[in-house]
Amino acid sequence: MTPAPASTPCQAPPRRGRVLRLLDAGLGLLLAGPAAYGQPAYLDAGVSLSAEASPPGQPDPRHTLHIGRRTDPETLDPALSSDPEDWGVIYPCYQHLMRYGREHGKLSGRLEGDLAEHWAGSAEGTVWTFQLRPGQAFDDGSPVDAAAVQRTFERLLRLHREPSLPFPREMRVEAVAPLVVRFVLAKPWPAFLEALAGNGAGIINPRVLARDPPGPEGRSFLDNHSAGSGAFRLVTWERGRALVLKPNPHYGGAVKPVLQEVRMEIVHDVRGMRLLLESGALDIAEGLPAREVELLGHKPLLTMLEAPSFKVTYLCLNHRRSPLDQVAVRQALSWAVDYTGIVRNLEGGHAHQMRGIIPEGMVGHDPEVQQYGTDLEQARGLLATLHRPAGLLHLDLLYSDQEPDAEAIAGSVMTSLAPLGVVVHLVEMAHASMRARVDRGDYELALSTWVPERADPGDILDAWLDSRNQGRMGNRAFYANVDMDRLLWEASTSSNPAERLDRYRQAQRLAVRDAVYIYLFQSRFRIGMRKAVQGFVFNPMLETTYNLEEMHKAADH
C-alpha cells in the first residue's frame, strides 16, 4: 500500500491574515485568467472561468472541487470518530456493507447494498449472512473480502468507542468463504442493518492494521490517513490549511468519480469564507452563520441551499457537578432560557425550538412530549425549594470556536440565567480541546450540537441517555437512571416496532422530566454553493458529508 504523505504540524499564520491572502489569491486568479494557473499555492491550479485545458501535471480546475470548512477533523479512524467534522472526509473514503439509497436525486431512506450484493437474516433475526460484491478493492489494489469485514468489526468491538454503540457487544463475525461473511447476534437487534451503513462500519484495509503491533490496532496510521475502498482517498493533509482527496484508482462502485480532486480548505473566518465563495476560490462554504448566508441570496453565480435538517443544538449539563446533580436545578435552568429569542434573533427564524431529544421528522419523535418555555416565576419557585448556600451560583459555559453563532447563543444563555442569580462565565475553546474536556467530565455547562448517522431513534437515545455510555461514548451529561436503562434495553432488543416506539416515547418523556439536557433548537440546513456545482444530494443525517462520486462542476457563468 502506498500511504498518503504524513501530516506535518505547522504554525498557521494569524487567522485574518490568512483569509485575506486566500481571498487575494482567488480574486487575483479570476482577474488574471488562464495565464495565472499555478500561481497561488492555496489554489494549486486555481479556479478559472476559462474553458481552456490545464497545464500538464496540474489538476483541471473544472474537475477540482473546493470546499471551505471551519476546522480540521479530529480523527479519520472510523472506529474512533464520533464527530460530523470528521465524517465529511471519512465517508467518501470507505465503503460499507449497506447504505441509504437515492431516488430522483434525493435520499430515499431505503437501505440498499453497498459492498453487500445479497443478504439474508434468520427467522429470529440473530444470524445475518452477506454475499459481497466481487471486484471491490481497497485503494492499494488489494481485494475487499470477508476476512477484511471480519477484521474491521472485531477491531471496532475491541476498541469499544462511540461508533461501536449500534452493535451488540456479544456479536460474532465469521468469514464463511472469501466473499461470504456471517454475523451472529445473541439477541434480535432490530436496527442491525441500519447500523451497517454507519461510520463505524466502514471496512478497513487489514494490511494497515498489520502495520502496528497488536495493541495500537492501526490507530497511529488511521488517525491521519484513509485505508478504505471508497470512491476517494486522502492524499495529503496539512493541518490548519487543507485536506486533499483524489479518486481511488481501484474503486469498484458502479458510478466512477468525475472530480479529479477535492480540496477541503480550512478557513476560520466566516466573512472571509463568504468572500472566497463569492470570488470563485471556493465552490462550497460550510458553517456560515445566518447573517453571512443571507448575503448570498442575490448573487448571480451562487445558490443558497436550504432544507429540513436533523441537526440539534443543546446545552450539556454535567450531573456530576453540584448543584447540577439536582433535578430541580436543571429544571429551573431549563425554564429560564429565552428559546424564542435565540431562534428569532440569532438563527434568523431558520430553526425551531426542540421538543424532546429526537428531532422532528425523525422516526420516534414525540410531538406531545413536554416542551420547556421561558417562565422565570416557575424557575425561581423550583430554586426556592432547594437547600443550598445563599449567594450567587457561578457556572462555566464552554463553547466551540468552530460553530457559527456559538458565542452569541452562549451569551443569550448567560443573560437568561442572570435573573435567577446564576452567573455564567463564557469559555471559548478550540473544538477538539472542548470535546476532550466534556468527554472526561471536566466542565459544568457546554454548548453542543448533534446530527444523527442513522434513521433510528436508538442512534441518539442510547448514546445520550444510557448510563453505560457515560463520557466519550456519548452520555456526556453523565446521567444515570435505572428506569431509563431498562427502557432503552427493551427498545433495542424488541422485534415489535410498536413496542420499540412506545419504549422510546417513554424514554423521551423521562429525559425531559429529568431535564437531562437543555434542549435548545433544531436547525434548518443552509449552505452556500456555486451554481456550477452539480449532482449534490443532501443527506439530513450527514449534512456536510457529500456524495462526491456523483458530483461534478458545470461551466460557471
C-alpha positions as CSV (number, residue, x, y, z in Angstrom):
1,M,0.0,0.0,0.0
2,T,1.2,3.5,-0.8
3,P,0.4,5.7,2.2
4,A,-0.6,9.3,2.0
5,P,2.2,11.7,2.8
6,A,2.5,12.1,6.6
7,S,1.0,15.3,8.0
8,T,3.5,17.8,9.2
9,P,2.4,20.1,12.1
10,C,3.0,23.7,11.2
11,Q,2.4,27.0,12.8
12,A,-0.6,28.6,11.0
13,P,-0.4,32.3,10.3
14,P,-2.9,34.6,12.1
15,R,-6.5,33.8,11.0
16,R,-7.4,37.2,9.5
17,G,-4.2,37.5,7.6
18,R,-4.5,34.0,6.2
19,V,-8.1,34.7,5.0
20,L,-7.1,37.9,3.3
21,R,-4.2,36.1,1.5
22,L,-6.6,33.4,0.3
23,L,-9.0,35.9,-0.9
24,D,-6.3,37.9,-2.7
25,A,-5.2,34.6,-4.4
26,G,-8.7,33.7,-5.5
27,L,-9.6,37.1,-6.8
28,G,-6.2,37.6,-8.5
29,L,-6.6,34.3,-10.4
30,L,-10.1,35.2,-11.5
31,L,-8.9,38.6,-12.8
32,A,-5.7,37.3,-14.4
33,G,-7.4,34.4,-16.3
34,P,-5.6,31.3,-17.6
35,A,-2.2,32.8,-17.5
36,A,-2.3,32.7,-13.7
37,Y,-2.6,29.0,-13.4
38,G,-0.4,27.6,-10.7
39,Q,0.5,30.9,-9.2
40,P,-1.2,30.8,-5.8
41,A,-0.1,27.9,-3.6
42,Y,-3.5,27.9,-2.0
43,L,-5.4,27.1,-5.2
44,D,-3.0,24.6,-6.8
45,A,-4.4,25.0,-10.3
46,G,-6.9,27.6,-9.1
47,V,-10.4,28.4,-10.4
48,S,-10.8,30.0,-13.7
49,L,-13.8,30.9,-15.8
50,S,-11.9,29.9,-18.9
51,A,-12.6,26.6,-20.7
52,E,-9.0,26.1,-21.7
53,A,-7.2,23.0,-20.6
54,S,-5.0,22.9,-17.6
55,P,-1.2,22.8,-18.0
56,P,0.3,19.3,-17.9
57,G,0.6,17.8,-14.4
58,Q,-1.9,20.1,-12.8
59,P,-5.5,19.3,-11.8
60,D,-8.1,20.6,-14.2
61,P,-10.0,23.4,-12.3
62,R,-13.2,22.2,-14.0
63,H,-12.8,18.9,-12.2
64,T,-11.5,20.3,-8.9
65,L,-14.0,21.0,-6.1
66,H,-13.0,23.5,-3.4
67,I,-14.9,23.2,-0.1
68,G,-14.4,25.7,2.7
69,R,-14.7,24.3,6.2
70,R,-14.1,25.8,9.7
71,T,-11.8,23.2,11.2
72,D,-9.6,20.1,10.8
73,P,-11.0,16.7,11.6
74,E,-10.2,15.3,15.0
75,T,-9.5,11.7,13.7
76,L,-10.1,9.8,10.5
77,D,-10.4,6.4,12.1
78,P,-13.9,5.1,11.5
79,A,-13.8,3.1,14.8
80,L,-13.0,6.2,16.8
81,S,-14.7,9.1,15.2
82,S,-18.0,10.5,16.6
83,D,-17.7,14.0,15.2
84,P,-19.5,15.1,12.0
85,E,-16.5,17.3,11.2
86,D,-14.6,14.0,10.6
87,W,-17.3,12.3,8.5
88,G,-17.0,14.6,5.6
89,V,-13.6,13.1,5.0
90,I,-14.2,9.6,6.2
91,Y,-17.4,8.7,4.3
92,P,-16.0,9.3,0.7
93,C,-13.0,7.0,1.5
94,Y,-14.8,4.0,2.8
95,Q,-17.5,1.5,1.7
96,H,-20.0,-0.2,4.0
97,L,-22.0,-3.3,3.7
98,M,-25.2,-1.2,3.5
99,R,-26.0,2.3,2.5
100,Y,-29.1,4.6,2.1
101,G,-30.3,4.6,-1.4
102,R,-31.2,7.6,-3.6
103,E,-34.2,8.1,-5.8
104,H,-34.8,11.0,-8.2
105,G,-31.9,13.0,-6.9
106,K,-32.9,12.7,-3.3
107,L,-32.0,10.4,-0.4
108,S,-34.7,7.7,-0.2
109,G,-34.2,6.5,3.3
110,R,-34.3,3.0,1.9
111,L,-31.4,0.7,2.7
112,E,-29.6,-1.0,-0.2
113,G,-26.4,-2.9,-0.6
114,D,-23.0,-1.1,-0.9
115,L,-20.4,-3.9,-0.6
116,A,-23.1,-6.4,0.0
117,E,-24.6,-7.9,-3.1
118,H,-27.1,-10.2,-1.3
119,W,-28.0,-10.7,2.3
120,A,-30.4,-12.7,4.4
121,G,-31.4,-13.0,8.1
122,S,-32.6,-15.9,10.1
123,A,-36.2,-16.1,11.1
124,E,-35.4,-15.0,14.7
125,G,-33.1,-12.2,13.4
126,T,-30.0,-13.4,15.2
127,V,-27.9,-14.6,12.2
128,W,-27.2,-12.4,9.2
129,T,-25.3,-13.7,6.1
130,F,-23.9,-11.3,3.4
131,Q,-22.6,-12.1,0.0
132,L,-20.0,-9.5,-1.0
133,R,-19.8,-7.9,-4.5
134,P,-16.9,-9.3,-6.5
135,G,-14.3,-6.9,-7.9
136,Q,-14.2,-4.5,-4.9
137,A,-10.7,-3.2,-4.0
138,F,-9.0,-1.0,-1.4
139,D,-7.1,2.0,-2.6
140,D,-3.8,-0.1,-2.8
141,G,-5.5,-2.6,-5.1
142,S,-5.9,-5.4,-2.6
143,P,-9.3,-7.1,-2.7
144,V,-12.2,-6.4,-0.3
145,D,-13.1,-9.8,1.1
146,A,-14.9,-11.4,4.1
147,A,-11.7,-11.5,6.1
148,A,-11.4,-7.7,5.9
149,V,-15.0,-7.3,7.0
150,Q,-14.4,-9.7,9.9
151,R,-11.2,-7.9,11.0
152,T,-12.9,-4.5,10.8
153,F,-15.8,-5.4,13.1
154,E,-13.7,-7.3,15.6
155,R,-11.4,-4.2,15.9
156,L,-14.5,-2.0,16.3
157,L,-15.8,-4.0,19.2
158,R,-12.4,-4.3,20.8
159,L,-11.8,-0.6,20.8
160,H,-15.3,0.0,22.2
161,R,-15.8,3.7,21.4
162,E,-19.0,5.5,20.4
163,P,-19.1,4.2,16.8
164,S,-19.5,0.6,18.3
165,L,-22.7,1.5,20.1
166,P,-25.1,0.5,17.3
167,F,-23.8,-3.1,17.6
168,P,-24.4,-5.7,20.4
169,R,-21.2,-6.3,22.4
170,E,-21.6,-10.1,22.1
171,M,-21.7,-10.0,18.3
172,R,-19.6,-12.6,16.4
173,V,-18.3,-12.2,12.9
174,E,-17.3,-15.1,10.7
175,A,-15.6,-15.2,7.3
176,V,-17.5,-18.2,5.9
177,A,-16.0,-18.0,2.4
178,P,-13.8,-15.5,0.6
179,L,-16.9,-13.4,-0.3
180,V,-19.3,-14.6,2.4
181,V,-19.5,-13.1,5.9
182,R,-21.8,-14.1,8.8
183,F,-22.8,-12.1,11.8
184,V,-24.2,-14.0,14.9
185,L,-26.1,-12.0,17.5
186,A,-27.0,-13.1,21.0
187,K,-30.5,-11.5,20.7
188,P,-32.5,-9.9,17.9
189,W,-31.2,-6.4,17.0
190,P,-33.9,-4.6,15.0
191,A,-31.6,-1.7,13.8
192,F,-28.8,-4.0,12.8
193,L,-29.0,-3.4,9.0
194,E,-29.2,0.4,9.6
195,A,-26.1,0.2,11.8
196,L,-24.1,-1.4,8.9
197,A,-24.5,1.9,7.0
198,G,-22.9,4.0,9.7
199,N,-19.4,5.5,10.1
200,G,-18.1,2.8,12.4
201,A,-19.0,0.1,9.8
202,G,-16.6,1.5,7.2
203,I,-14.5,-1.5,6.0
204,I,-10.7,-1.0,6.7
205,N,-7.9,-2.5,4.7
206,P,-6.4,-5.2,7.0
207,R,-2.9,-4.5,5.6
208,V,-3.0,-1.2,7.5
209,L,-3.9,-2.9,10.7
210,A,-0.9,-5.2,10.4
211,R,1.4,-2.2,10.3
212,D,1.3,-1.7,14.1
213,P,1.8,-4.2,16.9
214,P,-1.4,-5.8,18.1
215,G,-2.0,-3.3,20.8
216,P,-2.4,0.0,18.8
217,E,-4.8,-1.6,16.3
218,G,-3.5,0.6,13.4
219,R,-4.6,3.8,15.2
220,S,-1.4,5.8,14.6
221,F,-1.9,5.4,10.9
222,L,-5.7,5.6,10.7
223,D,-5.9,8.8,12.7
224,N,-4.3,10.7,9.8
225,H,-4.8,8.6,6.7
226,S,-7.5,6.7,4.8
227,A,-7.4,3.0,4.1
228,G,-10.7,2.1,2.5
229,S,-12.3,1.1,-0.7
230,G,-14.5,4.2,-1.2
231,A,-14.6,6.4,-4.3
232,F,-11.9,8.7,-2.9
233,R,-8.7,8.5,-0.9
234,L,-6.9,11.1,1.2
235,V,-3.6,12.0,-0.4
236,T,-2.4,15.0,1.8
237,W,-3.5,16.7,5.0
238,E,-1.7,19.9,6.1
239,R,-3.3,20.7,9.4
240,G,-4.8,24.1,9.7
241,R,-4.7,24.5,5.9
242,A,-6.2,21.8,3.7
243,L,-7.0,18.2,3.1
244,V,-6.9,16.8,-0.5
245,L,-8.8,13.8,-1.7
246,K,-8.3,12.2,-5.1
247,P,-10.2,9.3,-6.7
248,N,-9.4,5.7,-5.7
249,P,-8.0,4.2,-8.9
250,H,-9.2,0.8,-7.8
251,Y,-12.8,1.8,-6.9
252,G,-15.3,-0.9,-7.9
253,G,-18.5,1.1,-7.5
254,A,-20.9,1.5,-10.4
255,V,-20.5,5.3,-10.6
256,K,-17.0,6.5,-11.2
257,P,-16.0,9.9,-9.9
258,V,-15.8,12.8,-12.4
259,L,-14.0,15.0,-10.0
260,Q,-10.2,14.6,-10.2
261,E,-9.5,16.4,-6.9
262,V,-11.4,17.6,-3.8
263,R,-9.7,20.3,-1.7
264,M,-11.1,20.9,1.7
265,E,-9.7,24.3,2.7
266,I,-9.6,25.3,6.4
267,V,-11.0,28.9,6.7
268,H,-11.7,30.1,10.3
269,D,-13.1,33.5,9.5
270,V,-16.7,33.2,8.4
271,R,-16.8,36.6,6.5
272,G,-13.6,35.6,4.7
273,M,-15.2,32.3,3.7
274,R,-18.2,34.0,2.2
275,L,-15.9,36.3,0.2
276,L,-13.9,33.4,-1.0
277,L,-17.1,31.7,-2.2
278,E,-18.2,34.9,-4.0
279,S,-14.8,35.2,-5.7
280,G,-14.9,31.7,-7.0
281,A,-12.0,30.5,-4.9
282,L,-14.4,28.2,-3.1
283,D,-17.2,26.2,-4.6
284,I,-18.9,25.3,-1.3
285,A,-18.8,27.2,2.0
286,E,-19.7,25.2,5.2
287,G,-20.6,26.6,8.6
288,L,-21.7,30.1,7.6
289,P,-23.8,31.9,10.2
290,A,-27.3,33.1,9.3
291,R,-26.1,36.7,8.8
292,E,-23.5,35.6,6.2
293,V,-25.8,33.2,4.3
294,E,-28.4,35.9,3.9
295,L,-25.8,38.0,1.9
296,L,-25.6,35.2,-0.7
297,G,-29.2,35.3,-1.8
298,H,-28.9,37.7,-4.7
299,K,-25.5,36.7,-6.2
300,P,-26.0,35.5,-9.8
301,L,-23.4,32.7,-9.7
302,L,-24.3,31.4,-6.2
303,T,-27.1,29.5,-4.7
304,M,-28.2,29.2,-1.1
305,L,-29.4,25.7,-0.4
306,E,-31.9,25.3,2.5
307,A,-33.6,22.1,3.6
308,P,-35.0,20.5,6.8
309,S,-32.3,19.0,8.9
310,F,-32.0,16.8,12.0
311,K,-29.2,18.9,13.5
312,V,-29.9,20.0,17.0
313,T,-28.2,22.4,19.4
314,Y,-28.4,21.8,23.1
315,L,-26.8,22.6,26.5
316,C,-24.9,19.7,28.1
317,L,-25.2,19.7,31.9
318,N,-22.7,17.8,33.9
319,H,-24.7,15.8,36.5
320,R,-21.5,15.0,38.4
321,R,-21.1,18.7,39.4
322,S,-23.2,20.2,42.2
323,P,-25.8,21.6,42.1
324,L,-26.4,20.2,38.6
325,D,-26.8,16.8,40.1
326,Q,-30.3,18.0,41.4
327,V,-33.2,17.6,39.0
328,A,-34.9,20.8,40.3
329,V,-31.8,22.9,39.5
330,R,-31.7,21.5,35.9
331,Q,-35.4,22.1,35.5
332,A,-35.1,25.7,36.8
333,L,-32.3,26.4,34.3
334,S,-34.5,24.9,31.5
335,W,-37.4,27.2,32.4
336,A,-35.2,30.3,32.3
337,V,-33.7,30.1,28.8
338,D,-35.0,32.5,26.1
339,Y,-35.7,29.9,23.4
340,T,-37.8,32.2,21.2
341,G,-35.1,35.0,21.3
342,I,-32.4,32.5,20.2
343,V,-34.4,31.1,17.3
344,R,-35.7,34.5,16.1
345,N,-32.8,36.8,16.7
346,L,-29.7,34.5,16.4
347,E,-30.9,31.9,13.9
348,G,-32.9,34.3,11.8
349,G,-36.0,32.1,12.1
350,H,-34.3,29.2,10.3
351,A,-34.7,26.9,13.3
352,H,-37.4,25.9,15.8
353,Q,-37.3,25.0,19.5
354,M,-36.6,21.4,20.2
355,R,-39.4,19.3,21.6
356,G,-37.6,16.4,23.4
357,I,-34.5,14.8,22.2
358,I,-35.4,13.1,19.0
359,P,-35.6,15.7,16.2
360,E,-38.8,16.5,14.4
361,G,-39.2,14.4,11.2
362,M,-37.1,11.5,12.6
363,V,-38.8,8.2,13.4
364,G,-39.8,8.1,17.0
365,H,-40.2,11.9,17.5
366,D,-42.9,12.5,20.1
367,P,-44.9,15.7,19.2
368,E,-46.7,15.6,22.6
369,V,-43.7,15.5,24.9
370,Q,-43.4,18.4,27.3
371,Q,-41.6,21.5,26.0
372,Y,-39.9,23.9,28.3
373,G,-40.6,27.6,27.7
374,T,-39.4,30.8,29.3
375,D,-41.0,31.0,32.7
376,L,-38.9,32.8,35.3
377,E,-41.5,32.6,38.0
378,Q,-41.6,28.8,37.8
379,A,-37.7,28.7,37.6
380,R,-37.4,30.8,40.8
381,G,-40.0,28.6,42.5
382,L,-38.0,25.5,41.8
383,L,-34.8,27.0,43.2
384,A,-36.6,28.2,46.3
385,T,-37.4,24.7,47.3
386,L,-33.8,23.7,47.5
387,H,-31.5,23.8,50.5
388,R,-28.4,25.4,49.1
389,P,-25.9,28.1,50.2
390,A,-27.1,31.7,49.9
391,G,-25.5,33.8,47.2
392,L,-24.9,33.7,43.5
393,L,-24.3,30.4,41.7
394,H,-21.3,30.5,39.3
395,L,-21.1,28.2,36.3
396,D,-18.7,28.0,33.4
397,L,-20.2,27.5,30.0
398,L,-17.8,26.0,27.3
399,Y,-18.5,26.7,23.6
400,S,-16.6,25.8,20.5
401,D,-14.8,28.4,18.3
402,Q,-16.0,26.3,15.3
403,E,-19.8,26.6,15.5
404,P,-21.3,29.7,13.8
405,D,-23.2,31.9,16.3
406,A,-21.9,29.8,19.3
407,E,-20.7,32.9,21.2
408,A,-24.0,34.7,20.6
409,I,-26.0,31.7,21.7
410,A,-23.9,31.2,24.8
411,G,-24.3,35.0,25.6
412,S,-28.0,34.6,25.3
413,V,-28.0,31.8,27.8
414,M,-25.8,33.8,30.2
415,T,-28.3,36.7,30.0
416,S,-31.3,34.4,30.5
417,L,-29.9,32.8,33.7
418,A,-28.8,36.0,35.3
419,P,-32.2,36.9,36.9
420,L,-32.0,33.6,38.8
421,G,-28.8,34.6,40.5
422,V,-26.8,32.4,38.2
423,V,-23.5,33.9,36.9
424,V,-22.4,32.2,33.7
425,H,-18.7,32.6,32.7
426,L,-18.3,32.0,29.0
427,V,-15.2,30.0,27.9
428,E,-14.4,29.8,24.2
429,M,-12.3,26.8,23.3
430,A,-10.8,25.0,20.2
431,H,-13.3,22.3,19.2
432,A,-11.1,19.3,19.9
433,S,-10.0,20.7,23.3
434,M,-13.6,21.3,24.3
435,R,-14.6,17.8,23.2
436,A,-11.8,16.3,25.3
437,R,-12.9,18.2,28.4
438,V,-16.5,17.3,28.0
439,D,-15.7,13.7,27.4
440,R,-13.8,13.4,30.7
441,G,-16.4,15.4,32.6
442,D,-14.2,18.4,33.2
443,Y,-17.0,21.0,32.7
444,E,-20.3,22.4,34.1
445,L,-22.2,23.6,31.0
446,A,-21.2,23.0,27.4
447,L,-22.9,24.2,24.2
448,S,-23.1,21.3,21.9
449,T,-24.6,20.2,18.5
450,W,-25.5,16.8,17.2
451,V,-26.6,15.2,13.9
452,P,-27.6,11.5,13.5
453,E,-25.9,8.9,11.4
454,R,-28.8,6.6,11.1
455,A,-32.6,7.0,10.8
456,D,-33.2,5.1,14.0
457,P,-34.2,6.7,17.4
458,G,-31.7,4.5,19.2
459,D,-28.9,6.4,17.5
460,I,-29.4,9.4,19.8
461,L,-31.2,7.9,22.8
462,D,-28.7,5.1,23.5
463,A,-25.8,7.4,23.2
464,W,-27.2,10.4,25.2
465,L,-29.0,8.5,28.0
466,D,-27.7,5.0,28.7
467,S,-25.7,5.0,31.9
468,R,-23.2,2.5,30.4
469,N,-22.3,5.1,27.8
470,Q,-21.1,7.9,30.0
471,G,-18.4,10.2,28.8
472,R,-16.8,9.8,25.4
473,M,-19.3,7.0,24.5
474,G,-22.0,9.7,24.1
475,N,-23.7,10.3,27.5
476,R,-21.7,13.4,28.2
477,A,-24.2,14.5,30.9
478,F,-23.1,11.5,33.0
479,Y,-26.7,10.8,33.5
480,A,-27.8,7.6,35.3
481,N,-31.3,6.3,35.8
482,V,-32.1,2.6,36.1
483,D,-35.6,3.2,34.6
484,M,-34.1,4.8,31.6
485,D,-31.6,2.0,31.1
486,R,-34.4,-0.6,31.3
487,L,-36.5,1.3,28.6
488,L,-33.5,1.6,26.3
489,W,-32.6,-2.1,26.6
490,E,-36.2,-3.2,25.9
491,A,-36.4,-0.9,22.9
492,S,-33.0,-2.0,21.4
493,T,-33.9,-5.7,21.7
494,S,-37.6,-5.7,20.8
495,S,-38.6,-7.0,17.3
496,N,-42.0,-5.5,17.7
497,P,-41.9,-2.0,16.0
498,A,-44.8,-0.6,18.0
499,E,-43.3,-1.8,21.3
500,R,-39.9,-0.2,20.3
501,L,-41.6,3.2,19.6
502,D,-43.5,3.0,22.9
503,R,-40.3,2.5,24.9
504,Y,-38.6,5.3,23.1
505,R,-41.6,7.6,23.7
506,Q,-41.4,6.8,27.4
507,A,-37.6,7.4,27.4
508,Q,-38.1,10.8,25.8
509,R,-40.6,11.9,28.4
510,L,-38.4,10.7,31.2
511,A,-35.4,12.6,29.8
512,V,-37.5,15.8,29.6
513,R,-38.8,15.3,33.2
514,D,-35.3,14.8,34.5
515,A,-34.0,17.8,32.4
516,V,-31.0,15.7,31.4
517,Y,-30.0,18.4,28.9
518,I,-31.4,21.8,27.9
519,Y,-33.0,21.3,24.6
520,L,-32.4,24.5,22.6
521,F,-33.3,24.3,18.9
522,Q,-33.4,22.2,15.7
523,S,-31.8,23.9,12.7
524,R,-32.5,24.0,9.0
525,F,-29.6,23.1,6.8
526,R,-28.2,26.1,5.0
527,I,-25.1,26.2,2.8
528,G,-23.6,28.5,0.2
529,M,-22.7,26.9,-3.1
530,R,-21.7,28.0,-6.6
531,K,-24.3,27.1,-9.2
532,A,-21.7,25.3,-11.2
533,V,-21.7,22.5,-8.6
534,Q,-24.0,19.8,-9.9
535,G,-25.2,16.4,-8.5
536,F,-25.2,17.2,-4.8
537,V,-27.7,15.1,-2.8
538,F,-28.5,16.5,0.6
539,N,-28.5,13.9,3.5
540,P,-30.4,15.3,6.5
541,M,-28.5,12.8,8.8
542,L,-25.0,13.8,7.5
543,E,-25.4,17.3,6.3
544,T,-21.8,18.1,5.3
545,T,-21.0,14.6,4.0
546,Y,-21.0,14.9,0.2
547,N,-21.8,12.2,-2.4
548,L,-18.6,13.2,-4.2
549,E,-18.6,10.3,-6.6
550,E,-21.8,11.7,-8.2
551,M,-20.9,15.4,-8.1
552,H,-19.3,17.5,-10.9
553,K,-18.9,21.1,-12.0
554,A,-20.5,22.7,-15.0
555,A,-19.4,26.0,-16.6
556,D,-19.5,28.8,-14.1
557,H,-21.4,31.6,-15.8
